[in-house]
Amino acid sequence: MNVEAKAAEAANPNLIQGATGDWEVIIGLEVHAQVNSHAKLFSGASTEFGGAPNAHVSLVDAAMPGMLPVINEECVAQAIRTGLGLKAQINLRSVFDRKNYFYPDLPQGYQISQFKSPIVGEGEIEIDTDGGPKRVGIERLHLEQDAGKSIHDQHPEYSYVDLNRSGVALMEIVSRPDMRSSKEAQAYVTKLRTILRYLGTCDGDMEKGNLRADVNVSVRKPGGELGTRCEIKNVNSIRFIGQAIEVEARRQIDIIEDGGTIDQETRLFDPKSGQTRSMRSKEEAHDYRYFPDPDLLPLEFDQAYVDELAKGLPELPDEKRARFIKEYGLSAYDAGVLVAERSSADYFEAVIAALDDPARDGKLAANWVINELFGRLNKEGTAIEDSPISAAQLAGIAKLIGSQAISGKIAKDLFEIVWSEGGDPAEIVEARGMKQVTDTSAIEKAVDEVIAANPDQVEKVKAKPTMIGWFVGQVMKASGGKANPQAVNEILKKRLGID
């Protein structure tokens, strides 16, 4: 790599090096998020996951003649809440269109969607990148109904169709092509999913297909004209999104550098092979022959309705993180870890509510939640909702540390006891004699005994004061870990004549 290439890469670490120099990847995402609602978008059929094939299908979902769609108001409200959470324009008038295409799992022969007049307009999401915060534009959010599912592995000669998902409400959230790396795309989907979960508008369960992404990828020379894009359909994990972008970008670069051209097409990502493969040529809007659905009037509501929904929104992750930093002195990283999932943030806030002095012990509590609790939950494969240690119990441990009733070492032993046996931390400490020794005379006695038993070490620590840690360890061991470490340090320095 020459000097100029190294300088360019340092200035833009997202550049991909090819045989002919550096390339830039351009990424836009269309995220399909299933709306949290008990009924479908235009029928009263259940949206419950996991039912027997075709168990949750109404006459409307099956496109029986004469059956007319009726809008589900809760789905509309959920879309508006999501738009507000994305700081987006809420359109008081929107139109449902028919998107015409023919496929076995689409019984109507068209999908009811929104084309020119979506319910939500432009917004944005802020993501964290290696280069600092970055804003990714949201182009639109529109409501549409999901299709059914074709099943090809049940019979050697036939395919089957399950219409349980037919008519389920989706929010298609379309980003601007503002992302420049797989990491940025992954950060975007992660942040979007977190916002949806905080709002309660989508559960974000990618394993069930409740959140999936169509990934648009193109490459160009830095600052050059946009290249031809390919769309990778229905990627259902954040890890796969990153992998699909990287292999597709490299595929396009190799083709162009070999003198070929990129065909605009729809592709699929195969996690087993780690490659994308062609699915079909990419359709344009005119291929779908969009037109307003004659069975549905334009969707209209007033600003007062939007304002009322806005009043019920929860505190969102960015605002919550800023508050944690301000009120409890947390680092941006620690606050980000705590707000990454609403359940984690709720647990931490419950811990804070149980503290006597949140200003004093809030940061300490955060450290214990992140390092001890999360670490143990991850090791055990346990969700925070099923934690054996309640928020009140963890707050009890933090209060004992903050008041210097116990040392950090004793606190870890106490954590294990509460995890395994339960109980009130303060009562356990009292009953088992785990309180920290703060009696100066008792500590002085232990220090004198250790010094008297180790004259050789005394001379070494006087020559090299940093070795005092050895004496601290011996005194702590002699006290069963109960001596106050700060007091031990101070008394040792005084006895050994160390400044």
C-alpha positions as CSV (number, residue, x, y, z in Angstrom):
1,M,0.0,0.0,0.0
2,N,1.5,3.4,-1.0
3,V,1.6,6.5,1.1
4,E,-1.4,8.0,-0.5
5,A,-3.5,4.9,0.0
6,K,-2.5,4.6,3.6
7,A,-3.5,8.3,4.1
8,A,-6.9,7.7,2.5
9,E,-7.5,4.6,4.6
10,A,-6.6,6.5,7.8
11,A,-9.0,9.3,6.8
12,N,-11.8,6.8,6.0
13,P,-11.3,3.4,7.7
14,N,-14.5,2.2,6.0
15,L,-12.8,2.0,2.6
16,I,-12.3,-1.4,1.1
17,Q,-9.1,-2.1,-0.7
18,G,-9.3,-3.6,-4.1
19,A,-6.8,-4.4,-6.9
20,T,-7.4,-1.0,-8.5
21,G,-7.4,1.0,-5.2
22,D,-9.9,1.9,-2.6
23,W,-13.7,1.4,-2.8
24,E,-16.6,2.8,-0.8
25,V,-19.7,0.7,0.0
26,I,-23.1,2.4,0.1
27,I,-25.7,0.8,2.2
28,G,-29.4,1.4,2.7
29,L,-31.8,-0.8,4.7
30,E,-35.5,-1.6,4.4
31,V,-36.5,-3.1,7.8
32,H,-39.7,-4.9,8.1
33,A,-41.0,-4.8,11.7
34,Q,-44.1,-6.8,12.7
35,V,-46.5,-4.5,14.6
36,N,-47.3,-5.6,18.2
37,S,-51.0,-6.1,17.9
38,H,-53.4,-8.9,18.8
39,A,-55.2,-8.7,15.4
40,K,-54.0,-8.3,11.8
41,L,-53.9,-5.1,9.9
42,F,-57.3,-5.5,8.1
43,S,-59.0,-8.4,9.9
44,G,-59.7,-9.7,13.4
45,A,-57.6,-12.8,12.9
46,S,-55.0,-13.6,15.6
47,T,-51.4,-12.7,15.2
48,E,-50.2,-15.4,17.7
49,F,-47.0,-17.1,16.7
50,G,-46.7,-20.8,16.3
51,G,-50.3,-21.9,15.5
52,A,-51.1,-24.9,13.3
53,P,-50.9,-24.0,9.6
54,N,-53.8,-21.9,8.5
55,A,-55.2,-21.7,12.0
56,H,-55.2,-17.9,12.2
57,V,-56.8,-17.0,8.9
58,S,-60.0,-15.0,8.3
59,L,-62.0,-14.8,5.1
60,V,-60.3,-11.4,4.4
61,D,-56.8,-13.0,4.8
62,A,-57.8,-15.8,2.4
63,A,-59.1,-13.3,-0.1
64,M,-62.6,-14.8,-0.2
65,P,-64.8,-12.9,-2.8
66,G,-66.7,-10.0,-1.3
67,M,-64.6,-9.7,1.8
68,L,-63.6,-6.1,2.5
69,P,-60.6,-4.9,4.6
70,V,-61.2,-2.9,7.8
71,I,-58.3,-0.9,9.3
72,N,-57.0,-1.9,12.7
73,E,-56.7,1.3,14.7
74,E,-54.1,-0.1,17.1
75,C,-51.8,-0.8,14.2
76,V,-52.1,2.8,13.1
77,A,-51.4,4.0,16.6
78,Q,-48.3,1.8,16.8
79,A,-47.0,3.2,13.5
80,I,-47.4,6.7,14.8
81,R,-45.7,5.9,18.1
82,T,-42.8,4.5,16.1
83,G,-42.6,7.6,13.9
84,L,-42.5,9.8,17.0
85,G,-39.7,7.6,18.4
86,L,-37.7,8.1,15.2
87,K,-38.2,11.9,15.4
88,A,-40.0,11.6,12.1
89,Q,-42.7,13.6,10.3
90,I,-46.2,12.2,11.0
91,N,-48.4,12.5,8.0
92,L,-52.0,13.3,9.0
93,R,-53.2,11.9,5.7
94,S,-51.9,8.7,4.0
95,V,-53.2,6.3,1.4
96,F,-53.2,2.6,1.1
97,D,-52.2,1.2,-2.3
98,R,-52.3,-2.2,-4.0
99,K,-48.9,-3.6,-4.9
100,N,-49.6,-6.1,-7.6
101,Y,-47.7,-9.3,-8.0
102,F,-48.6,-13.0,-8.2
103,Y,-47.2,-15.6,-5.8
104,P,-48.9,-18.7,-4.2
105,D,-48.7,-17.2,-0.7
106,L,-50.4,-14.0,-1.7
107,P,-54.1,-15.0,-2.2
108,Q,-55.3,-11.6,-3.2
109,G,-52.8,-11.3,-6.1
110,Y,-51.7,-8.0,-4.5
111,Q,-50.3,-6.7,-1.3
112,I,-52.0,-3.8,0.5
113,S,-49.2,-1.3,1.2
114,Q,-48.5,2.4,1.0
115,F,-46.5,3.9,-1.9
116,K,-46.6,7.7,-2.5
117,S,-48.3,8.8,0.7
118,P,-46.9,6.8,3.7
119,I,-48.1,7.4,7.3
120,V,-44.7,8.5,8.4
121,G,-42.2,10.7,6.6
122,E,-38.5,11.6,7.2
123,G,-36.8,11.0,10.5
124,E,-33.4,9.9,11.8
125,I,-31.5,7.6,14.1
126,E,-28.2,8.3,15.8
127,I,-25.8,5.5,16.0
128,D,-22.4,5.1,17.7
129,T,-19.5,4.4,15.4
130,D,-15.7,4.2,15.8
131,G,-15.5,7.7,14.5
132,G,-18.1,9.0,17.0
133,P,-21.9,9.5,16.8
134,K,-23.5,9.4,13.3
135,R,-27.0,10.2,12.1
136,V,-28.7,7.9,9.7
137,G,-31.7,9.4,7.9
138,I,-35.0,7.7,7.8
139,E,-36.8,8.2,4.4
140,R,-40.2,6.8,5.4
141,L,-42.2,4.4,7.4
142,H,-45.3,2.8,5.8
143,L,-47.8,0.2,6.9
144,E,-48.4,-2.9,4.8
145,Q,-49.7,-6.5,5.2
146,D,-47.4,-9.5,5.3
147,A,-47.7,-12.4,2.9
148,G,-48.2,-16.0,3.8
149,K,-45.5,-18.7,3.7
150,S,-44.8,-21.3,1.0
151,I,-43.6,-24.6,2.4
152,H,-41.6,-26.8,0.1
153,D,-40.2,-29.6,2.3
154,Q,-43.4,-31.4,3.4
155,H,-43.9,-33.5,0.3
156,P,-41.7,-34.6,-2.6
157,E,-44.2,-33.5,-5.3
158,Y,-46.2,-30.7,-3.7
159,S,-45.7,-27.3,-2.1
160,Y,-48.0,-26.1,0.7
161,V,-49.1,-22.6,1.7
162,D,-49.6,-21.4,5.3
163,L,-51.6,-18.2,5.5
164,N,-51.2,-17.6,9.2
165,R,-48.9,-14.6,8.5
166,S,-51.1,-13.3,5.7
167,G,-52.4,-9.9,6.6
168,V,-50.2,-9.5,9.7
169,A,-49.3,-5.8,10.0
170,L,-45.8,-4.7,9.1
171,M,-44.0,-1.4,9.4
172,E,-41.5,-1.0,6.6
173,I,-38.9,1.4,7.8
174,V,-36.7,2.7,4.9
175,S,-33.4,4.3,5.6
176,R,-31.4,6.7,3.5
177,P,-28.2,5.2,1.9
178,D,-26.2,6.8,4.7
179,M,-24.3,3.8,6.0
180,R,-20.7,3.1,4.8
181,S,-19.8,-0.2,6.5
182,S,-21.2,-3.5,7.8
183,K,-20.6,-2.3,11.4
184,E,-22.6,0.9,10.8
185,A,-25.5,-1.2,9.3
186,Q,-25.4,-3.5,12.3
187,A,-25.4,-0.6,14.7
188,Y,-28.3,0.9,12.9
189,V,-30.5,-2.2,13.1
190,T,-29.5,-2.8,16.7
191,K,-30.5,0.8,17.6
192,L,-33.7,0.6,15.7
193,R,-34.7,-2.7,17.3
194,T,-33.9,-1.2,20.8
195,I,-36.2,1.8,20.0
196,L,-39.0,-0.4,18.8
197,R,-38.7,-2.5,22.0
198,Y,-38.8,0.5,24.2
199,L,-41.9,1.8,22.4
200,G,-43.5,-1.6,22.6
201,T,-44.4,-1.4,18.9
202,C,-42.4,-4.5,17.8
203,D,-40.8,-7.2,19.9
204,G,-37.8,-7.3,17.5
205,D,-37.6,-11.1,17.6
206,M,-35.6,-11.9,14.5
207,E,-35.7,-15.7,15.1
208,K,-39.5,-15.6,14.6
209,G,-39.2,-13.3,11.6
210,N,-40.8,-10.4,13.4
211,L,-37.9,-8.1,12.4
212,R,-36.0,-8.7,9.1
213,A,-34.1,-6.5,6.7
214,D,-33.7,-6.1,3.0
215,V,-30.1,-4.8,2.5
216,N,-29.3,-2.6,-0.4
217,V,-25.6,-2.6,-1.3
218,S,-23.6,-0.9,-4.0
219,V,-19.9,0.2,-4.4
220,R,-18.2,3.1,-5.9
221,K,-14.8,4.8,-6.0
222,P,-14.6,7.3,-3.0
223,G,-16.7,10.4,-3.9
224,G,-17.7,9.0,-7.3
225,E,-21.1,8.3,-8.8
226,L,-23.3,5.8,-7.2
227,G,-23.0,2.3,-8.5
228,T,-25.7,-0.2,-9.4
229,R,-27.3,-1.6,-6.2
230,C,-28.3,-5.1,-5.4
231,E,-30.9,-6.0,-2.7
232,I,-30.3,-8.9,-0.4
233,K,-33.8,-10.0,0.8
234,N,-35.0,-11.1,4.2
235,V,-31.9,-11.2,6.3
236,N,-33.0,-12.2,9.7
237,S,-30.0,-11.7,12.1
238,I,-27.7,-8.8,12.8
239,R,-24.7,-11.0,12.4
240,F,-25.9,-12.1,9.0
241,I,-26.6,-8.5,8.0
242,G,-22.9,-7.8,8.5
243,Q,-21.7,-10.9,6.7
244,A,-24.0,-10.3,3.8
245,I,-22.8,-6.7,3.3
246,E,-19.1,-7.7,3.4
247,V,-19.4,-10.6,0.9
248,E,-21.7,-8.7,-1.5
249,A,-19.5,-5.6,-1.5
250,R,-16.4,-7.8,-2.3
251,R,-18.3,-9.6,-5.0
252,Q,-19.3,-6.4,-6.7
253,I,-15.7,-5.0,-6.5
254,D,-14.3,-8.2,-8.0
255,I,-16.7,-8.1,-10.9
256,I,-16.0,-4.4,-11.7
257,E,-12.3,-4.8,-11.4
258,D,-12.4,-7.8,-13.8
259,G,-14.1,-5.6,-16.4
260,G,-17.7,-6.7,-15.7
261,T,-20.8,-4.8,-14.7
262,I,-23.3,-5.2,-11.8
263,D,-26.8,-6.3,-12.7
264,Q,-29.5,-4.7,-10.6
265,E,-31.1,-7.7,-9.0
266,T,-32.5,-9.3,-5.8
267,R,-30.2,-11.7,-4.1
268,L,-30.4,-14.0,-1.1
269,F,-27.7,-14.6,1.6
270,D,-26.8,-18.2,2.4
271,P,-25.4,-18.3,5.9
272,K,-24.0,-21.8,5.3
273,S,-21.9,-20.9,2.3
274,G,-21.3,-17.3,3.4
275,Q,-22.2,-16.1,-0.1
276,T,-25.1,-14.3,-1.8
277,R,-26.8,-15.8,-4.8
278,S,-29.1,-14.4,-7.4
279,M,-32.8,-14.6,-6.8
280,R,-34.5,-12.5,-9.6
281,S,-34.0,-9.3,-11.4
282,K,-34.8,-6.3,-9.3
283,E,-38.3,-4.9,-9.8
284,E,-39.0,-1.2,-10.1
285,A,-42.1,0.5,-8.8
286,H,-43.8,0.5,-12.2
287,D,-43.5,-3.3,-12.3
288,Y,-45.9,-3.5,-9.4
289,R,-48.5,-1.3,-11.0
290,Y,-49.3,0.5,-7.8
291,F,-52.7,2.2,-7.5
292,P,-54.9,3.4,-4.5
293,D,-56.8,0.6,-3.0
294,P,-60.5,1.2,-3.9
295,D,-61.7,-0.7,-0.8
296,L,-59.9,1.7,1.6
297,L,-60.5,5.3,2.1
298,P,-57.5,7.6,2.7
299,L,-56.3,7.3,6.3
300,E,-56.8,10.6,8.1
301,F,-56.5,11.8,11.7
302,D,-55.8,15.1,13.4
303,Q,-52.8,16.5,15.3
304,A,-54.6,16.1,18.6
305,Y,-54.6,12.4,18.1
306,V,-50.9,12.4,17.5
307,D,-50.2,14.6,20.5
308,E,-52.2,12.3,22.7
309,L,-50.1,9.3,21.6
310,A,-46.9,11.3,22.1
311,K,-47.9,11.9,25.8
312,G,-47.8,8.1,26.4
313,L,-44.3,7.5,25.0
314,P,-41.7,6.1,27.3
315,E,-38.2,7.7,27.8
316,L,-36.2,6.4,24.9
317,P,-32.7,5.0,25.1
318,D,-30.7,8.1,24.0
319,E,-32.5,10.3,26.6
320,K,-32.2,7.6,29.3
321,R,-28.5,7.2,28.6
322,A,-27.9,11.0,28.9
323,R,-29.8,11.0,32.2
324,F,-27.8,8.1,33.6
325,I,-24.6,9.9,32.8
326,K,-25.8,13.2,34.3
327,E,-27.5,11.9,37.5
328,Y,-25.2,9.0,38.4
329,G,-21.9,9.9,36.9
330,L,-21.8,6.9,34.7
331,S,-19.4,6.6,31.7
332,A,-21.0,6.8,28.3
333,Y,-20.1,3.2,27.7
334,D,-21.7,1.9,31.0
335,A,-24.8,4.0,30.4
336,G,-25.0,2.6,26.9
337,V,-24.8,-1.0,28.1
338,L,-27.6,-0.4,30.6
339,V,-30.0,1.1,28.1
340,A,-29.3,-1.3,25.3
341,E,-32.3,-3.3,26.4
342,R,-35.4,-1.9,28.1
343,S,-35.4,-4.8,30.5
344,S,-31.8,-4.0,31.6
345,A,-32.6,-0.3,32.0
346,D,-35.7,-1.1,34.0
347,Y,-33.7,-3.4,36.3
348,F,-31.1,-0.8,36.9
349,E,-33.7,1.9,37.7
350,A,-35.4,-0.5,40.2
351,V,-32.0,-0.9,41.8
352,I,-31.6,2.9,42.0
353,A,-35.1,3.3,43.5
354,A,-34.1,0.9,46.3
355,L,-30.9,2.7,47.3
356,D,-30.8,5.1,50.2
357,D,-28.3,7.4,48.5
358,P,-28.5,7.0,44.7
359,A,-26.1,10.0,44.2
360,R,-23.4,8.1,46.3
361,D,-24.1,4.5,45.3
362,G,-25.5,4.9,41.8
363,K,-22.2,4.4,40.0
364,L,-21.3,1.5,42.3
365,A,-24.7,-0.1,41.6
366,A,-24.1,0.2,37.9
367,N,-20.8,-1.5,38.1
368,W,-22.3,-4.4,40.0
369,V,-25.2,-4.7,37.5
370,I,-22.9,-4.7,34.5
371,N,-20.0,-6.7,35.7
372,E,-21.3,-9.1,38.3
373,L,-25.0,-9.6,37.4
374,F,-24.8,-9.4,33.6
375,G,-21.6,-11.5,33.7
376,R,-23.3,-14.2,35.7
377,L,-26.5,-14.1,33.7
378,N,-24.6,-14.5,30.5
379,K,-22.6,-17.4,31.9
380,E,-25.8,-19.2,33.0
381,G,-27.7,-18.3,29.9
382,T,-30.4,-16.6,32.0
383,A,-32.5,-13.6,31.0
384,I,-32.5,-10.7,33.3
385,E,-36.3,-11.1,33.8
386,D,-35.4,-14.5,35.4
387,S,-32.5,-13.3,37.5
388,P,-32.2,-15.1,40.9
389,I,-31.1,-11.8,42.4
390,S,-33.8,-9.1,42.5
391,A,-33.2,-5.4,42.0
392,A,-33.9,-4.9,45.7
393,Q,-31.3,-7.5,46.7
394,L,-28.6,-6.1,44.5
395,A,-29.4,-2.6,45.9
396,G,-28.9,-4.2,49.4
397,I,-25.4,-5.4,48.4
398,A,-24.5,-2.0,47.0
399,K,-25.7,-0.2,50.2
400,L,-23.6,-2.5,52.3
401,I,-20.5,-1.7,50.2
402,G,-21.3,2.0,50.0
403,S,-21.6,2.3,53.8
404,Q,-18.3,0.3,54.2
405,A,-20.2,-2.4,56.1
406,I,-18.5,-5.0,53.8
407,S,-15.5,-5.0,51.5
408,G,-15.6,-5.7,47.8
409,K,-14.3,-9.2,48.4
410,I,-16.9,-10.0,51.0
411,A,-19.5,-8.5,48.6
412,K,-18.6,-11.1,46.0
413,D,-19.1,-13.9,48.5
414,L,-22.4,-12.3,49.5
415,F,-23.5,-12.1,45.9
416,E,-22.9,-15.9,45.5
417,I,-24.9,-16.6,48.6
418,V,-27.8,-14.5,47.5
419,W,-27.7,-15.9,44.0
420,S,-27.8,-19.5,45.3
421,E,-29.9,-19.2,48.5
422,G,-31.8,-15.9,48.3
423,G,-32.4,-13.8,51.4
424,D,-31.9,-10.3,52.6
425,P,-28.2,-9.2,52.1
426,A,-28.1,-7.2,55.4
427,E,-29.5,-10.1,57.4
428,I,-27.1,-12.6,55.8
429,V,-24.1,-10.3,56.7
430,E,-25.3,-10.0,60.3
431,A,-26.1,-13.6,60.8
432,R,-22.8,-14.9,59.3
433,G,-20.5,-12.4,60.8
434,M,-19.4,-11.0,57.4
435,K,-19.2,-7.3,58.5
436,Q,-16.0,-5.5,57.6
437,V,-13.6,-4.9,60.5
438,T,-13.2,-1.2,61.0
439,D,-11.8,-1.3,64.5
440,T,-8.4,0.3,64.2
441,S,-6.9,-1.5,67.2
442,A,-7.9,-4.9,65.7
443,I,-6.3,-4.0,62.4
444,E,-3.2,-2.6,64.0
445,K,-2.8,-5.9,65.9
446,A,-3.0,-7.9,62.6
447,V,-0.6,-5.5,60.9
448,D,2.0,-5.8,63.7
449,E,1.8,-9.6,63.7
450,V,2.4,-9.8,59.9
451,I,5.3,-7.3,60.1
452,A,6.9,-9.3,63.0
453,A,6.6,-12.6,61.1
454,N,8.2,-11.2,57.9
455,P,11.3,-9.2,58.7
456,D,12.9,-9.9,55.3
457,Q,9.8,-8.5,53.5
458,V,9.9,-5.4,55.7
459,E,13.4,-4.5,54.3
460,K,12.3,-5.2,50.7
461,V,9.2,-3.0,51.0
462,K,11.2,-0.1,52.5
463,A,13.5,-0.3,49.5
464,K,10.6,-0.7,47.1
465,P,7.4,0.8,48.5
466,T,5.2,-0.6,45.7
467,M,5.6,-4.0,47.3
468,I,3.3,-2.9,50.1
469,G,0.6,-4.8,48.3
470,W,2.1,-8.1,49.5
471,F,1.6,-6.9,53.1
472,V,-1.9,-5.8,52.4
473,G,-2.7,-9.2,51.1
474,Q,-1.3,-10.9,54.1
475,V,-3.3,-8.8,56.5
476,M,-6.5,-9.3,54.6
477,K,-5.9,-13.0,54.6
478,A,-5.3,-13.0,58.3
479,S,-8.5,-11.1,58.9
480,G,-10.5,-13.4,56.7
481,G,-11.0,-10.6,54.2
482,K,-12.9,-8.6,56.7
483,A,-10.4,-5.8,57.4
484,N,-11.1,-2.4,55.8
485,P,-8.5,-2.3,52.9
486,Q,-8.1,1.5,53.2
487,A,-7.4,1.3,56.9
488,V,-4.9,-1.6,56.3
489,N,-3.0,0.5,53.8
490,E,-2.8,3.6,56.0
491,I,-1.7,1.6,59.1
492,L,0.9,-0.3,57.1
493,K,2.4,2.8,55.6
494,K,2.6,4.3,59.1
495,R,4.2,1.2,60.7
496,L,6.7,0.8,57.8
497,G,7.5,4.5,57.5
498,I,6.4,4.7,53.9
499,D,5.0,8.0,52.5
